[in-house]
Every structure is written in structure tokens, then in C-alpha cells.
Amino acid sequence: MIKIGNFQIYSIVTGTIALDGGAMYGVVPKVLWSKVEEVDELNRVKLAMRTLLAIDSQHGRIILVDGGAGNKWPEEERERYAIETHPNAIFEALKTLSLSSTDVTDVILTHLHFDHVGGFSYSDERGETLPTFPRARHWIHEGHWRHANAPTERDRASFLKRDLAFLHTSNLLRFVTGDNPEPTLKGVEWFVSNGHTPYMLLPIFKGETFDLMFAGDLIPNANQLNPAWSMSYDLFPLTILSERKEVLKRCLETGMRLAFPHDMKMAGAAVMFDGRRYSVKEVLDF
């Protein structure tokens, strides 16, 4: 656990996924990225799927950021991505804190790619998709919602109708708008990123000593602190390069820490710069 402002924050590993190493590191040659990543026989690298649990007892708020891939997977698709899920990970974390799924007040959907949103819904015995956290407001950027419902040919495979169905039929969806949105949750600021996918919504938890940003797929893991080590999945590589530099500069100037969604080894990190490259100054486990 890490304390940020009024929040107690926990990083929960909801499962793992394996993606092609070349896709994860884009134009970076394998001779370089293979020094920091292990690959399987299909050239896939293993990634964690992390959820942030943020508890503000003072104001009675229980917030989740991203939800992993979930369990609505046909076996063929599960094998394609070597998906292993821990379906009870969030529930067990809540139970440890004497909480349940109905206590969750807010869910932040950074973006609607299947490895980030799948765990926020489940299929019942009739095949109907239902929300996992039925009393929570589900926050997303309006621009990303529009994109996810009319994606390009290049990224449409990342958005699964079975994950989005409950958002269309429930009254849980809440929109954030604009390039610099006003805070809608006390103690949380928004950073809008457009490099990986349009209008990715990244929360920054405000602290007295330092802030904590959930970096989402802007900086998926510590190996990608190098701004140029971006993914082939990023729709706008030059935009994400600029955004990473902006966020890393803020880390150096203000001491802001990063929480990673996909790092197998660490929940987050403080960042340093030696004049040539960015790297981990301090590992955060929480």
C-alpha cells in the first residue's frame, strides 16, 4: 500500500497476457529489447494486467482504475494471447479491507482495449453481460467512447463488443470532456493522452509529498521509460513520444511517481535521468 493524499492505493495483478515482442517495442530492434525481456517460443513477452485500488475513507470513495482482461474468453482467443486471469483478485483485495464489489463507488476506464476493461463485466447464465461493480460510476473520456464505438481498421480488434455491451445498456457511464478536463473526483486530476489511442484518460492522485500517475499504455512498464521505445499498437507514435517526454519531465520537476499497468516486476517507480536516458530511481511496491 502507498499513501497519496487521502488515498490508500494498492496495485492488484488481475492476470497476465503475452503479446508479440516486436509489437510491444515497435521499431526498436530485438537485439536491444531482448536484453530486458524474455520471450516464449512464439516471440511473445509476458505482461501483467494491473488494477489500481484507491480508497479514500474520509470521503467514502472506493475507486478502481482499469480491470484487466476478465473471463469472457473463448479458449482459442485465450490461447492466442496466453491469457491467465485471477478472477477473484480484486474481490479478495476488497474483502481483505472489509469491502465488497457493491462498495466500489467509481471505476476509471483509461481506455477500452480488452486487456484494460474486460474485468469490469461478466456474462451470466443467460449470456447477458452485466457490470461487475453495479453501483460504481464508470468514468471515461467522451472522445475515446466515440472512437471505441467507431474504431479504425488498424485498432478495431482491440475493442470487443462483449466488453462494451453493459456500458451501452446501463446508466453507469459518466463522461469526461475536453483536452484539459476539470477534476471530477476529489484529489484526482486528469491527464488526457492521444498517442496510444485517442483520449486515453489517465488519473493523477494528488499527494502532499508527491503525486502518483497511473501511466496506462502511455508508459506500460519500466522498460519503456525510454520515450522512443513505443509500441506498434500506438496509433500516433510521434504524439506518444511528445507525451512521454512531457510526463517524464513532470516526474523530474515535481517528484511525481508512475504506476504501471503491465510491469511484471514492479507496481510503479520514481524516475531519474542521467543526461542520456530515463531509468528507475526507486521501485514502488504497493
LINCORBEL-V792590 format. One record per residue. N is the residue number from 1. RES is the residue in three letters. PHI is phi in whole degrees, 0 to 359 (NA if undefined). D_CENTER is the distance of its C-alpha to the mean C-alpha in whole Angstrom. Layout:
<<N;RES;PHI;D_CENTER> <N;RES;PHI;D_CENTER>>
This chain:
<<1;MET;NA;18> <2;ILE;233;18> <3;LYS;260;19> <4;ILE;230;18> <5;GLY;58;21> <6;ASN;276;21> <7;PHE;264;18> <8;GLN;261;18> <9;ILE;239;14> <10;TYR;233;14> <11;SER;258;11> <12;ILE;244;11> <13;VAL;276;11> <14;THR;270;11> <15;GLY;157;13> <16;THR;225;13> <17;ILE;218;13> <18;ALA;242;16> <19;LEU;238;16> <20;ASP;305;19> <21;GLY;298;19> <22;GLY;296;21> <23;ALA;291;18> <24;MET;290;15> <25;TYR;240;18> <26;GLY;54;19> <27;VAL;280;23> <28;VAL;288;23> <29;PRO;297;25> <30;LYS;300;25> <31;VAL;300;28> <32;LEU;267;25> <33;TRP;289;22> <34;SER;291;24> <35;LYS;287;25> <36;VAL;241;21> <37;GLU;229;20> <38;GLU;263;22> <39;VAL;238;22> <40;ASP;270;24> <41;GLU;292;27> <42;LEU;257;25> <43;ASN;67;23> <44;ARG;262;20> <45;VAL;256;17> <46;LYS;270;16> <47;LEU;233;12> <48;ALA;283;10> <49;MET;242;8> <50;ARG;256;7> <51;THR;245;7> <52;LEU;265;8> <53;LEU;249;12> <54;ALA;239;14> <55;ILE;243;17> <56;ASP;245;20> <57;SER;294;23> <58;GLN;298;25> <59;HIS;251;24> <60;GLY;67;23> <61;ARG;242;20> <62;ILE;238;17> <63;ILE;245;13> <64;LEU;244;10> <65;VAL;243;7> <66;ASP;64;5> <67;GLY;222;8> <68;GLY;73;8> <69;ALA;273;11> <70;GLY;73;14> <71;ASN;242;17> <72;LYS;271;19> <73;TRP;241;19> <74;PRO;298;23> <75;GLU;301;24> <76;GLU;299;24> <77;GLU;289;21> <78;ARG;300;20> <79;GLU;292;22> <80;ARG;302;21> <81;TYR;254;17> <82;ALA;48;19> <83;ILE;284;16> <84;GLU;236;17> <85;THR;247;16> <86;HIS;250;16> <87;PRO;299;17> <88;ASN;258;18> <89;ALA;301;16> <90;ILE;291;15> <91;PHE;299;18> <92;GLU;293;20> <93;ALA;297;18> <94;LEU;296;19> <95;LYS;297;22> <96;THR;301;23> <97;LEU;261;22> <98;SER;61;25> <99;LEU;234;22> <100;SER;224;22> <101;SER;297;19> <102;THR;282;22> <103;ASP;274;21> <104;VAL;293;18> <105;THR;264;18> <106;ASP;215;15> <107;VAL;238;12> <108;ILE;254;9> <109;LEU;261;8> <110;THR;301;6> <111;HIS;197;8> <112;LEU;256;10> <113;HIS;294;9> <114;PHE;299;11> <115;ASP;277;8> <116;HIS;244;6> <117;VAL;240;9> <118;GLY;301;12> <119;GLY;284;12> <120;PHE;272;13> <121;SER;211;16> <122;TYR;212;19> <123;SER;257;22> <124;ASP;275;25> <125;GLU;295;29> <126;ARG;269;30> <127;GLY;86;27> <128;GLU;279;25> <129;THR;272;22> <130;LEU;235;21> <131;PRO;288;18> <132;THR;290;17> <133;PHE;238;17> <134;PRO;289;20> <135;ARG;256;21> <136;ALA;269;18> <137;ARG;287;17> <138;HIS;253;14> <139;TRP;269;13> <140;ILE;208;12> <141;HIS;283;14> <142;GLU;301;17> <143;GLY;296;17> <144;HIS;288;14> <145;TRP;302;16> <146;ARG;298;19> <147;HIS;295;18> <148;ALA;297;16> <149;ASN;270;19> <150;ALA;212;21> <151;PRO;287;19> <152;THR;279;21> <153;GLU;299;23> <154;ARG;288;20> <155;ASP;237;17> <156;ARG;294;18> <157;ALA;291;18> <158;SER;278;14> <159;PHE;249;15> <160;LEU;255;16> <161;LYS;301;19> <162;ARG;294;19> <163;ASP;278;15> <164;LEU;266;16> <165;ALA;303;20> <166;PHE;292;20> <167;LEU;289;18> <168;HIS;283;21> <169;THR;256;24> <170;SER;264;22> <171;ASN;253;23> <172;LEU;270;20> <173;LEU;286;18> <174;ARG;230;18> <175;PHE;257;18> <176;VAL;256;17> <177;THR;231;19> <178;GLY;89;20> <179;ASP;280;19> <180;ASN;230;19> <181;PRO;294;19> <182;GLU;292;21> <183;PRO;301;19> <184;THR;246;19> <185;LEU;236;18> <186;LYS;301;20> <187;GLY;87;19> <188;VAL;231;16> <189;GLU;257;16> <190;TRP;249;14> <191;PHE;240;13> <192;VAL;261;13> <193;SER;244;12> <194;ASN;239;14> <195;GLY;276;14> <196;HIS;285;12> <197;THR;203;12> <198;PRO;300;14> <199;TYR;58;13> <200;MET;290;10> <201;LEU;254;9> <202;LEU;251;8> <203;PRO;277;10> <204;ILE;241;12> <205;PHE;275;14> <206;LYS;273;18> <207;GLY;237;20> <208;GLU;285;24> <209;THR;267;23> <210;PHE;204;20> <211;ASP;263;17> <212;LEU;230;13> <213;MET;259;11> <214;PHE;281;7> <215;ALA;282;7> <216;GLY;52;4> <217;ASP;275;6> <218;LEU;291;9> <219;ILE;224;10> <220;PRO;297;8> <221;ASN;208;11> <222;ALA;295;14> <223;ASN;296;16> <224;GLN;256;14> <225;LEU;292;16> <226;ASN;294;19> <227;PRO;305;18> <228;ALA;277;20> <229;TRP;274;18> <230;SER;261;16> <231;MET;267;15> <232;SER;293;17> <233;TYR;287;15> <234;ASP;291;14> <235;LEU;290;17> <236;PHE;229;18> <237;PRO;302;18> <238;LEU;289;21> <239;THR;293;18> <240;ILE;292;15> <241;LEU;299;18> <242;SER;295;19> <243;GLU;294;16> <244;ARG;299;15> <245;LYS;299;19> <246;GLU;297;19> <247;VAL;292;16> <248;LEU;294;17> <249;LYS;298;21> <250;ARG;296;19> <251;CYS;300;18> <252;LEU;290;22> <253;GLU;281;24> <254;THR;246;22> <255;GLY;83;21> <256;MET;302;17> <257;ARG;260;15> <258;LEU;245;11> <259;ALA;254;9> <260;PHE;262;7> <261;PRO;274;5> <262;HIS;234;8> <263;ASP;281;11> <264;MET;284;14> <265;LYS;256;16> <266;MET;214;14> <267;ALA;284;12> <268;GLY;188;12> <269;ALA;199;15> <270;ALA;270;18> <271;VAL;248;19> <272;MET;229;22> <273;PHE;221;24> <274;ASP;260;27> <275;GLY;98;29> <276;ARG;237;27> <277;ARG;215;24> <278;TYR;272;21> <279;SER;205;20> <280;VAL;281;19> <281;LYS;273;22> <282;GLU;211;21> <283;VAL;280;18> <284;LEU;250;16> <285;ASP;243;16> <286;PHE;208;16>>
